[in-house]
Structures are given as structure tokens and as C-alpha cells.
Amino acid sequence: MSALTWLVTGTNTSVGKTWVGCELLREVARQRSRAVVRGIKPLESGLSEVAKKQWDATLLGQASTPEIGTQDALGKGYLAPLSPLHAAQAVGEMPDFNGVCRFVVGHQLESHFLLVEGAGGIAVPITPHRTYGDLARALKCPVIIVAKDELGVINSTVLTAHYLASQKIPLAAIILNRIGRVTPGDHNLQYLAECYPGKVFLADHMPDVVAHLLAELDA
């Protein structure tokens, strides 16, 4: 078994990557009912034992089919609410990039579909010289961008997509997430859809998102 894999990144922190990732996992499982579908978080920071039920890795594991525990979905966790590199350095450690790759590959061998959630954006450092962009290239997996639909999202999304293109990393989809508020109309959606035809979706249209992703992978 070798999983079809996506890396989920954000245009920033707090854009709803984990919620979108969990919905993606559940919808993939609905559309491919016999598949082993997993979500993992290789590195997570800002952890609190009190809020363990809300850890990204915990939620991704619960949304997997069959469900996996936090200890399986999480590669390495840190307390400080910093980038993985700086959270590790705060406790005198250094993230192991090759170890992160091995963690992901281990899950790829046990899954049909695998969603790997990053931390923050695509250029967030894992080590002093390796980013999540480097992880996507090492894994040879396409990237899903999650963006909060608000003023400024066009700039942050285009910059993220441009970074992917400059690094020759495939863009799988852009998902605009409307988080609990009135949105500024469909201007952002329409503009980005013109820039990236067929790849821009709203988060509440998850069946369409997954149908697109699976069609691309099956092509």
C-alpha cells in the first residue's frame, strides 16, 4: 500500500487548516468507502495537556478511517506556540527533517489516502534550512492551500501559490474558508478562480473539492 498524499498548508496561522483537513478526510472516506484514509501532523507546537482533545493531531486522528490515536497521528509535539523549529529550540532540540519524512512515509505505507497537515504556511521552517515546501518536494506530493476568506486573502493566496510554482511544487487546490462571520461577497472567490481555473473552492463545498482532488490523482 502506498498512499496518495496531500500536504495541507495555510496562507497564515489560524485559517482553519485542521477543520478543513478533517472535513476532507471524512469526505474522501465517503467517496472511497473501502479506503484507509489518514490525517497526520508531523510537528505540532503550542500544545497543552489540558486541551489535548483539541490538538490538531487528535482531531485529524479522529477524522481518519479507521480512527487512529493522537500518539499515531502526531510525530512530535512542543509546548511553545512558535514555529516547529523555534519551539524545538526552546527545549534544546532540533527537528529532524529526515525523521519527519520517515514518519510520513510510514503512514503512506499503511494508507490509501494520506493528508499531512503543516504548521502555518508553506515557508515555515522545520529546520534552519528546510521548510514545509521542502517537505512537499521531498514527499513529491501536491499541496492544498487553505485561506481565510477575508480582506487581504488575494495577496496572501497568490504569494503562496507563486512560492509553490517557483519551487515546482504542484498546487492541488485552494480552499477558501469562511470562518463564522459575514464575508465580503464573492469577489475573492471570483478573482482567485480566474487566476487558478478549476482549483478554487469554498470550504462548505467539500464534495466538489474531493471529487476534483480524486479526479486529478486518478488522471
C-alpha positions in Angstrom: 0.0 0.0 0.0 1.3 3.5 -0.9 -0.9 6.4 -0.1 -1.9 9.2 -2.5 -0.8 12.1 -0.4 -1.6 15.8 0.0 0.2 18.4 2.1 -2.2 21.0 3.6 -0.8 24.4 4.2 -2.2 27.8 5.1 -1.8 31.4 3.9 -1.2 32.0 7.6 -1.9 30.5 11.0 -5.5 30.3 12.3 -7.1 30.0 8.9 -8.8 26.7 9.7 -6.4 24.1 8.2 -7.4 21.4 10.7 -11.1 21.9 10.3 -10.8 21.8 6.6 -8.4 18.8 6.8 -10.9 16.8 8.9 -13.7 17.6 6.5 -11.5 16.5 3.6 -10.7 13.2 5.3 -14.4 12.4 6.1 -15.4 13.3 2.5 -12.6 11.1 1.0 -13.8 8.3 3.1 -17.4 8.8 1.9 -16.4 8.8 -1.7 -13.9 5.9 -1.4 -15.7 3.8 1.2 -13.2 0.9 1.2 -10.1 3.1 1.6 -7.8 3.6 4.5 -7.8 7.4 5.0 -5.5 9.1 7.4 -4.7 12.5 8.6 -1.4 13.3 10.5 0.5 16.2 11.9 4.3 15.5 11.8 5.1 18.5 14.0 2.7 20.5 16.3 3.5 23.3 18.6 1.5 25.3 21.2 0.3 22.1 22.9 -1.3 22.0 26.3 -2.1 18.7 28.1 -5.3 20.3 29.4 -6.5 20.9 25.8 -5.3 17.6 24.4 -8.7 16.8 22.9 -8.3 19.8 20.7 -4.8 19.1 19.4 -4.7 19.2 15.7 -3.3 15.7 15.6 -6.0 14.4 17.9 -8.7 15.8 15.6 -7.1 14.5 12.5 -6.7 11.1 14.0 -10.4 11.1 15.0 -11.4 12.0 11.4 -9.3 9.2 9.9 -10.9 6.0 8.7 -10.4 3.8 10.7 -9.7 6.2 13.6 -6.2 6.5 14.9 -5.0 7.8 18.2 -3.1 11.0 18.9 0.1 9.1 19.6 -0.1 7.7 16.0 -1.2 10.9 14.3 1.4 13.2 15.9 5.0 12.9 15.0 6.5 15.3 17.6 4.8 17.9 19.8 6.1 21.1 21.6 4.6 23.4 24.2 5.7 26.8 22.9 3.3 28.5 20.4 6.1 29.0 17.9 7.2 27.6 14.6 8.3 23.9 15.0 11.9 25.0 14.6 11.8 27.6 17.3 9.5 25.6 19.6 12.0 22.7 19.4 15.0 25.1 20.0 13.2 26.4 23.1 13.6 23.0 24.7 17.2 22.5 23.4 16.1 20.3 20.4 16.4 20.4 16.7 13.7 18.9 14.5 15.0 16.0 12.3 13.9 16.7 8.7 14.7 13.1 7.6 12.8 11.8 10.7 9.7 13.8 9.7 9.9 12.3 6.2 10.2 8.8 7.7 7.2 9.5 9.9 5.1 10.4 6.8 6.4 7.5 4.7 5.4 5.1 7.5 1.8 6.3 7.2 1.9 6.2 3.5 2.7 2.5 3.6 -0.4 1.9 5.7 -2.9 4.1 3.9 -4.7 4.6 0.6 -5.1 8.3 1.1 -3.0 10.5 3.4 -3.4 14.1 4.5 -0.3 15.7 6.0 -1.0 19.0 7.9 1.7 21.6 8.0 2.2 24.3 10.6 1.2 27.8 9.5 2.3 28.5 5.9 4.4 26.7 3.3 7.6 28.7 4.1 7.5 28.0 7.8 10.9 26.5 8.9 11.2 22.9 10.1 15.0 23.2 10.4 17.2 26.3 9.9 17.4 25.4 6.2 14.3 23.2 5.5 10.7 24.4 5.2 7.3 22.8 4.6 7.9 23.5 0.9 11.0 21.3 1.1 8.9 18.6 2.8 6.3 18.7 -0.1 9.2 18.4 -2.6 10.8 15.5 -0.6 7.4 13.7 -0.5 6.6 14.6 -4.1 3.1 15.5 -3.1 0.7 18.2 -4.2 -0.3 21.0 -1.9 -3.7 22.2 -0.8 -3.8 25.8 0.3 -6.3 26.8 2.9 -7.1 30.5 3.1 -9.4 32.6 5.3 -11.8 34.4 3.1 -11.3 38.0 4.2 -9.7 41.3 3.1 -6.1 40.6 2.1 -6.7 36.9 1.1 -6.0 37.5 -2.5 -2.4 38.8 -1.8 -1.6 36.0 0.7 -3.0 33.3 -1.5 -1.3 34.4 -4.7 2.0 34.7 -2.9 1.7 31.2 -1.5 0.7 29.8 -4.9 3.6 31.7 -6.5 6.0 30.2 -4.0 4.8 26.7 -4.9 5.2 27.4 -8.6 8.7 28.8 -8.1 9.7 25.6 -6.2 8.0 23.4 -8.8 5.5 22.0 -6.2 2.1 21.0 -7.7 -0.9 23.0 -6.5 -3.8 20.6 -5.9 -6.5 23.1 -4.7 -7.2 26.4 -3.0 -9.9 26.2 -0.3 -11.4 29.5 0.9 -12.7 29.1 4.4 -15.4 31.4 5.7 -15.0 31.4 9.4 -18.1 32.3 11.4 -18.8 35.8 10.0 -20.3 37.7 7.1 -18.0 37.5 4.1 -17.1 40.4 1.7 -19.2 38.9 -1.1 -17.7 36.6 -3.7 -15.1 39.0 -5.0 -12.2 37.0 -3.6 -13.6 33.7 -4.8 -14.2 35.0 -8.3 -10.8 36.7 -8.7 -8.8 33.6 -7.5 -10.9 31.3 -9.6 -9.9 33.4 -12.7 -6.2 33.1 -11.6 -6.3 29.4 -10.9 -9.1 27.9 -13.0 -10.7 24.7 -11.7 -8.7 24.8 -8.4 -10.6 27.2 -6.2 -13.4 26.1 -3.9 -15.3 27.2 -0.8 -14.8 25.0 2.3 -18.5 24.3 2.5 -18.4 22.6 -0.9 -16.3 19.7 0.2 -17.8 17.0 -2.0 -16.7 19.1 -5.0 -13.3 19.6 -3.6 -12.7 15.9 -3.0 -14.2 15.0 -6.4 -11.6 17.4 -8.0 -8.7 16.0 -6.0 -9.5 12.4 -6.7 -10.0 13.1 -10.4 -6.6 14.8 -10.6 -5.0 11.8 -8.8 -6.8 9.3 -11.0 -5.9 11.0 -14.2 
